[in-house]
Amino acid sequence: MTIKNIKWEFVNNRKTLYKAFLSCKKIFWAEELDPYKWWIEYYENTKNGTMKNPYYCLLWFQNNKIIAWISWNIFTINNIKVAWIWYLWVSQESWMQNKWIWTFLIEKVENYLLSNSEKNNNNFWMIILESNKEIPELNIKSSVGFWEKKGYKKVEYFNYFSPCVSFDPKNWNNLLKDVPLEFMVKIFKNEVLKTNFFKDMIDEIYIEWYSQDKENFENIDAFNKANKYIEDSLFKITNTFSWDGIKLK
């Protein structure tokens, strides 16, 4: 299929970012509430140079309409740069649901990251992401097979549940269940996983992502208990198996 009038563009203003959010807001789970609130903070902080882990959102336009996009953050762990893909969205129009469209998006980002790494000599090493598992009760289909075909691998014996990030502001109680996801990795520059690096990476990224803000709670006790719940969840994640001799499958 030949695609005409295609334009690639990084998000470069609030208005465009909001358009990207509107294009896909129906796909988010209840616990994610308003992701745009997070994205705009990531975008603004990246733009003014205060974002510790820079945020990128690459849009695909056709005739001035957003038909697909993908977003990621860049983390630096032990002087190694890692891209974490958060969201990948493709229009529900039937012609856009061809598998090669999704493949095209992934390859576009991988090529950009690798070429940018070579140009800036910044030691880019891997892409990581959370893939959906099959959850019939939530009407969620598995995307693990898709990522495996693109060269991404699972971590052996690593059972990961995404901690709930929606809490009662008065008594801290988690409002939704933790969600089982598959943690997946694609390594570009080294075939050997360094155990300490991998654990440090998960510790830093998840703490950055899940820690709650005081303004979300009505009292300090609820705030502390919510973060304790998250800390306990992260402890389970990083202690599900021995980190020695970690393997991908």
N, C-alpha and C positions, 0 to 999 in steps of 0.2 A: 504494500500500500504506500502511495506517495502522499506525504503530508506537506501542505502548502501554508504559507503565511505564518510560519512558526517563529516565535521570538523567545529567547531565554533571557531572564532578567533576575538579578538578585534583589531582594527586598531592600529598598533604599529610602523608604519613608513610611510613616504611620498609615497613611491612606491605603497604600498597596498591601501592607501587612494585614490590615483589616479586611480587605477584599479576599485575601488568601484564607483568612479565618472564616468568613462568611461562606466561602465555597465548600467548606467541609465540616461546619459546626455540628451537623446532624450525626456524625460518626462517633462523637466522643461519648465515653461511658459517663454515667451520672457522677462518679467521684471526681472527674476532672473538671466539672463545673465550667469555668470560663478560661480555657487555655490562653485566650488572647491577652488576658491580664498578665500572664507569665511572659508571653512572647514579646509584648511591648516593652516590658522591663528589660528583657534580654537584648532586644534590639537597641533600645536607647543606651544601655550601658556599654554595649559593644561599639556603638557609634561614637560615644564620647571617650572610649578607651578605658573604662573602669570595670568592664566585665572580665572576671577572672578566666572564664571559659567562653570565648567568643561564640556568638550565635550567627548562623547562616541559614537563609531560606531562599532556595532557588526555584523560581516560578517558570512555568511553561505557558506562554500565551499563544492563542490562535485567534486572529481577527480581534485582538484586544480583549479576549475572554480568557480567564485562567482555566486551563483544562487539566493541569497537573502541577504538583510541586513536591518538594522534599526539603526537610530541614534537619540540621545537625548542629552540635556544639563541638568545639575543639578543646580537649583536655590535655594538659601537660603533666605527665606522671613520670617522675624520675628522669626528667629531661627528654622524654619521648612523647611525641604528639599522637593523640588518639582521637579519632572522629567517632562520636556517638550519634547514630541516626535515631531521631525521635519519631518523626512522622513522615509517612509517604502517602500521598493522596492522588488519586486519578479520578477524573470525571466519570460519572455513572452512565454517560452516553455509551451505547452499545459498541460503537467502533473503537472507543477508548479502552475497552475491557480486554482487548487482545493481549496475550501474555508478553508479546514482544515490546509493548509500550512500557510495561513495568520494567522489563529488562533494560530498555533504552535509558530509563531514568537512573537506574542503579549504575549503569556503565558511565553515564554522563558525570555523575558525582565522583565515582572512583577515579576516572581519568583526570578530573579537575584536581582532586586531592593529590594524586601522584605527580602531576605536572607542576602544581604549585609547590609541592615539597622539593622537587628537583631544582626549581628555579630559585627558591629561597634557602635551600640546604637546611631544612628544619627538622630532619629526622622523623618524618611521618612513618608510622609503623603498622597500625591496624585500624579496622573499622569494627565497632561493636554495636549491638542492637538487641532489643527484646522482641521476640517473635511471638505471635499469638498461638496458643494451644487451642485445641478443640474444646469449646465450652458450650454445649447445647442449650443449657438453661439460660445463658446470656446471649444466645444466638450468635456466637462468635465462632468463626471457622479458622482452622489452623493455617498459618502461613509458613510453617517450618519447612515444608517441602519446597516451596518457592525459593526460599533463601538457600537451602542446601544445593539446589541446582545452580545457584549463582556463586558457589564456592564457599559459602559460610558454613561453619561447623558448630556443633553443640559441644558443651563441656561435659565430659563423662561424670556421672553421679552427682551433678549439680542441680538440685531441686530449688527453683527460685519462685517465690511468691512476691508479687509487687505489693508493698504495704499500702494499706488504705491511707489516703491523705485528706479525708473528709471527716471532721470530728465535731461533736456537739460543743459549742463554745462555752457552755456552762460547766459541764461535768467531764469533758474530754472524750467521752465514749466514741469509739470508732463507729461510723454510720454505715459502712459497707464492709464486705469481706475482702480479705487479701485476694489478689487475682494471680493464678498460676500462669507464668510466662516461660518461654525458653530463651535463655541467654545464649547469643550466638556471636561468633568471632570470625573475622577474615584477616589473616596476617599477610602482609605484603613484603616485608623486608627481613624476616627472620623466621625460620621454621621451628625454632625451639622456644617454648614458653618459659619465661623466667618466673618462677613461683612467686617471689617477693613482689615483683612488678605487678603481677596479675592481682594479687590480694590488695596491694596499695591502690591500684586502679579502682577496684570495686568499692573499697572503703571511702575513697575521696569522692567519687562520682555520686554514690548513693546518698552520702551525708549531705552533699551540696543540693541534691534534688529533693529529698524528702523532708528535711528539717523544717519545722513549722515556725511561723512568726508570731510574736506576742500579740500583735494587733488582731489576730484571728480568734482570740479568746477573751472571755470576760473576766478571768482572774488568773493569777500566776500559777495556782495549783493545777488548773486544767491545762495550761500551757506546758508545764513541766511533765505532767502525766502523758500527754499526747506525744511529746518528744521521747519520753521513756519507752512508750509503746513502739515507736519507730526504731529506736536504738536496739531494742530487743529483737525486732524483726530483722534488722541488719546483722545482728550477731548470729542469728540462725542462718542467714544467707552465707556468711563468710566462715561458718563452722559446720557446714553440712558434710564435709569430707576433708581428708588430709590434703593439704596444698602441695605436699611433696609429690613429685612425679605427675603433675597435672596433665591430663590428656584431652585432646579434641577427638570428636567422632563424627 
